[in-house]
Each structure stands twice: as structure tokens, then as C-alpha cells.
Amino acid sequence: MVLLGTFVNGLCIIVGTLLGLFFTKIPERFKETVMSGVGLAVILIGLQMAFETDNIVIVLLSLLTGAIIGEAVHLEDKLEYIGRFIERKFTKPDQESSMAQGFITASLIFVIGALSVIGALDSGLRNDHEVLITKAIIDGFVSLVLTSTLGIGVIFSVIPVVLYEGSIALLATQINRWIPQDMLDLFIMEMTATGGLLIVAIGLNLLKLTKIRVANLLPSLLMVGVVFYISQWF
């Protein structure tokens, strides 16, 4: 089953979120310290991914063009709107909630990254779900921690995760007909590096050191393919 790993990933996020609800009543200072720890770990993961690049020019051009596209279509505002819509549907008007922040932060953490792409490709190309199942376990623990600090909004990140990984897995069943394996490996390397920088930005936001509009940088992941394809002609 091509989508097995994707569904397991979604299930682990749901389970982690539900378990995290039992820890939402812990003192605020504990939550702040835990979130700082998560932020530092996220930055480390992002840096490890970013250092994998073999061509920094591809990463740079992808980020620049992706940022322009993201800002032009106001991608972050649209995600905020979705988050606020969910928040209005599931919370009382007078109830203070971080549901939108939980949805956006969790979605970005779970979707951006090498494991999402590589795992989904493995599922589609080789029907091997080991990478996605490993990611599912990690995401389950991360969702537990995020839920304890950001609330139930984390559970809605399952939707973009399943759509994103599922689409890649289904596409991968045909991708080897179009792209040679060596070129695919190089593309994944540069996408991993670009995604790593976005993850670093998420970590900095979690630490409240800055407020980078990470969602507006998401088109960079698509632009990696465009820039990489053009670079092969030179």
C-alpha cells in the first residue's frame, strides 16, 4: 500500500496531540522552558539539513524567488486565515486560544524537511515505509510537546501532512520514468538544504528571537526544482 507510511504519520500526530492534552495544565514557566528546548532542537535539525547542500547558489536563488512568490500571494496570511477559521469553529468567542499558532507551527515543522520528501519517495518508488514510520514516531513526540504548549490546534496539522506526503508518494510511482536516479538524488540534496534553512527559521521563531514569515518562504521548496532544472543546462 503506497500510502501506508503517510497514514501512520498522520495517526502518530493525532495520538501525540491527544496525549499532549494531558500536559496543558502544567505551569507556564515549564512550558516556556520546554518550548525553548524544542526551538533549539529544531534549529539543530535545520542546520544539519542545510549543511548538506552541494550548490549554495541553487539554495539562495530558490529562497529569493520563493520569497517573492510567497509575499506576492500572501501565503502566510492565507494560512493564518485558515488557522483563525479553525480557531473560531472550535473555541468560544471569549476563550483565549493559540489554536491558529499551533496549527501553523506544527504544519510547518511536520511538512518541511528531508524525511517528508525522502520517506514519501521511498513509499512511492519502492513501497518501503521505514523512513516515514520513523518520521511518524518523531512527529508523535514533537506533537505531544507542541500540544502541551500550543494546544489542540496541533492536531489539524494532520491535514497538510497527509496531503503533502500522500501527493509525493503517489507522484513517485511515476517519477522514475521521467527523472534519472542520480539527478533525483542531487535534487533531494538541494531541497533538503533549502528546507533545512526554513526549519532554522521556525526554530528562531519558537525561541521568539525574530518573526520570520516562514510560510511565505514555502514556495522556495518548489523553486528548488525549477532552479535545479535550469542549472542542469549550464
C-alpha positions in Angstrom: 0.0 0.0 0.0 1.7 3.2 -1.2 0.1 5.5 1.4 0.7 3.3 4.4 3.6 5.4 5.7 1.6 8.6 5.2 -1.4 7.3 7.2 0.9 6.0 10.0 2.5 9.5 10.2 -0.9 11.2 10.5 -2.1 8.7 13.1 1.0 9.3 15.3 0.5 13.1 15.2 -3.1 12.5 16.3 -2.1 10.2 19.1 0.7 12.6 20.2 -1.6 15.5 20.2 -4.2 13.7 22.3 -1.6 12.7 24.8 -0.2 16.2 24.9 -3.6 17.5 26.1 -3.0 15.9 29.5 0.0 18.2 29.9 -1.6 21.5 29.0 -2.2 22.4 32.7 1.5 22.4 33.7 2.9 25.8 34.9 3.7 28.4 32.3 7.4 28.5 33.2 7.7 24.8 32.4 6.0 25.3 29.0 8.4 28.2 28.2 11.4 26.1 29.0 10.2 23.1 27.1 9.4 25.3 24.1 12.9 26.7 24.3 14.3 23.2 24.2 12.1 22.4 21.2 13.3 25.5 19.4 16.9 24.7 20.0 16.4 21.1 18.7 14.6 22.4 15.7 17.4 24.8 14.8 20.0 21.9 15.2 17.9 19.7 12.8 17.6 22.5 10.3 21.4 23.3 10.4 22.3 19.6 9.8 20.0 19.6 6.8 21.2 22.9 5.4 24.9 21.8 5.5 24.1 19.0 3.1 24.0 21.4 0.1 26.4 20.9 -2.7 25.5 24.1 -4.5 24.7 27.1 -2.3 23.7 29.2 -5.4 20.7 26.9 -6.0 19.6 27.2 -2.4 20.0 31.0 -2.5 18.1 31.5 -5.8 15.4 29.2 -4.6 14.9 31.2 -1.4 14.9 34.5 -3.2 12.4 33.5 -5.9 10.3 31.6 -3.4 10.1 34.6 -1.0 9.0 36.8 -3.8 6.2 34.4 -4.8 5.1 33.8 -1.2 4.9 37.5 -0.4 3.1 38.2 -3.7 0.3 35.7 -2.9 0.3 36.5 0.9 0.7 32.8 1.7 1.3 33.3 5.4 -1.9 35.5 5.7 -3.9 32.7 4.0 -2.5 30.1 6.5 -3.3 32.5 9.3 -6.9 32.8 8.0 -7.3 29.0 7.9 -5.9 28.8 11.4 -8.2 31.6 12.7 -11.2 29.9 11.0 -10.4 26.7 12.8 -10.0 28.6 16.0 -13.4 30.3 15.7 -15.1 26.9 14.9 -13.6 25.1 17.9 -13.3 27.7 20.6 -15.7 30.1 22.4 -15.5 33.8 21.5 -14.3 34.8 24.9 -11.8 31.9 25.2 -8.1 32.8 24.7 -6.6 30.3 22.3 -3.3 29.6 20.5 -5.0 27.1 18.1 -4.0 29.0 15.0 -0.4 29.2 16.1 -0.4 25.5 17.0 -1.8 24.6 13.5 0.7 26.7 11.6 3.8 25.9 13.7 3.1 22.2 13.7 2.2 22.1 10.0 5.5 23.8 9.1 7.6 21.6 11.3 6.0 18.3 10.1 5.8 19.2 6.4 9.2 20.9 5.8 12.1 18.5 5.9 14.0 15.7 4.2 12.2 12.9 5.9 8.8 14.0 4.4 10.2 14.1 0.9 12.6 11.1 1.1 10.1 9.0 3.1 7.2 9.7 0.6 9.5 9.0 -2.4 10.6 5.7 -0.8 6.9 4.8 -0.3 6.1 5.5 -3.9 9.2 4.2 -5.6 10.0 1.1 -3.6 6.9 0.6 -1.4 9.3 1.0 1.6 7.7 2.9 4.5 10.5 2.7 7.0 11.6 6.3 6.7 8.0 7.7 7.1 7.3 5.4 10.0 10.5 6.7 11.7 9.3 10.2 11.0 5.9 9.3 12.4 7.4 8.3 15.7 9.4 11.6 15.9 6.4 13.6 14.9 4.3 11.9 17.6 6.7 13.0 20.3 7.0 16.5 18.9 3.2 16.9 18.6 2.9 15.9 22.3 5.3 18.6 23.3 3.8 21.2 21.0 0.3 20.4 22.2 1.3 20.9 25.8 2.3 24.5 25.0 0.3 25.5 21.9 -2.9 23.5 22.4 -5.3 21.3 20.3 -4.6 23.3 17.1 -1.6 20.9 16.5 -4.0 18.1 15.6 -5.1 19.9 12.4 -1.6 19.8 11.0 -2.5 16.2 10.0 -4.4 17.5 7.0 -1.5 19.2 5.2 0.9 16.4 6.3 -1.3 13.7 4.7 -2.0 15.7 1.6 1.7 16.7 1.1 3.3 13.3 1.8 0.4 11.4 0.0 0.8 13.5 -3.1 4.5 12.9 -3.3 4.1 9.2 -2.7 1.5 8.9 -5.5 3.6 11.0 -7.8 6.7 9.0 -7.1 5.1 5.9 -8.5 5.6 7.5 -11.9 8.6 9.8 -11.3 11.3 7.3 -12.2 10.0 7.3 -15.7 10.9 11.0 -16.1 13.9 11.7 -13.9 17.2 9.6 -13.7 18.1 8.4 -10.2 21.4 10.3 -10.0 19.6 13.6 -10.8 16.8 12.8 -8.4 19.4 12.3 -5.6 21.0 15.7 -6.3 17.6 17.4 -6.3 16.7 15.9 -3.0 20.0 17.1 -1.6 19.3 20.7 -2.5 15.7 20.5 -1.4 16.8 19.2 1.9 19.3 22.1 2.4 16.6 24.6 1.4 14.1 23.0 3.8 16.7 23.0 6.5 17.1 26.8 6.4 13.3 27.1 6.7 13.4 24.8 9.7 16.1 27.0 11.3 13.7 30.0 10.8 11.0 28.0 12.6 13.3 27.4 15.5 14.2 31.1 15.7 10.5 31.9 15.8 9.9 29.4 18.5 12.6 31.0 20.6 11.0 34.4 19.9 14.3 35.8 18.7 12.7 37.0 15.5 9.5 36.8 13.5 10.3 35.4 10.1 7.3 34.8 7.8 8.3 31.2 7.2 5.1 30.3 5.3 5.9 33.0 2.7 9.2 31.1 2.1 7.4 27.8 1.4 7.4 28.3 -2.4 11.2 28.0 -2.2 10.8 24.2 -2.0 9.0 24.2 -5.3 11.5 26.7 -6.8 14.4 24.3 -6.0 13.1 22.1 -8.8 12.9 25.0 -11.2 16.3 26.4 -10.4 17.9 22.9 -10.3 16.4 22.1 -13.7 17.8 25.3 -15.2 21.2 24.7 -13.7 21.5 21.4 -15.5 21.7 23.3 -18.8 24.8 25.2 -17.7 
